[in-house]
Amino acid sequence: LPILKKKDNVSEKLVEYIKQNNISIEQISKDTGVSGFKLSKTDVVFTASEFLELCSYLNVSPESFK
């Protein structure tokens, strides 16, 4: 699967959304399998499948992170 490019910035926006909404990184990691370390980084780059999994888990549209 393709990796989202840093210039797209959607990964960083998703991490910021998680922080702003005080959502537990540990719980997200446990429920989705996405590394808690990755979820807490500011220069993160998620794979497309990780990004979509997180959007689905958080019940937010992927388009909202454009």
N, C-alpha and C positions, 0 to 999 in steps of 0.2 A: 504493500500500500504506500501511496506517496506520503512524504513528510511535509507538514505545513511549514512554509518558509517563515523565517523570523520577520521579514518585511511585512508579512500579512498581519502580524501582531494579534491575531485572534487568540492564540494560546495565552498570551499575557493578559488580554482582556478577560478571558475566562478565569484565570487565577485571581485577578483583581475582583471579579464578581463574587467569587467564593469568599475572599477576605472581607469585602464590604458587607456581605450578608451573614457574616459570622457562622459560616457552615463548617462543621468539623472536618478537617482534612483527614484525620484518622478514620472517621466513619466513611467518607467518600472512598478512601483507599481500600478499606475493608470490603465495601459493597461493590466496587467496580474493578478492583485489581490494579488500578493505576497507582503507581508508586507515590507514597506520601511525600517523599523527597522531591519528586518531580512537581507535585502539586504546590509545594511551598517555595519553589524557585521563582525569581522574577524574570529570568531570561530563558524560561522553559520553551521547548518546542515539542508539542504533542504530535503523535502520528495522527493521521486522519481518523483511524478507528478509535483511538483514545479520545479524541476531541468529540466525536459523535456520541460515544458512550457516556461521556461526562455531561454533554448537553441533554441527552435523554434522561440520565439520572437526576439532573437538576430541574428537569422539565422546562427547559428554555430552548428557544429556537436557535440553531446554529447561525442563522442570518443576523441575530441580534448582536453578534460580536464582530460585525464588519467594521 
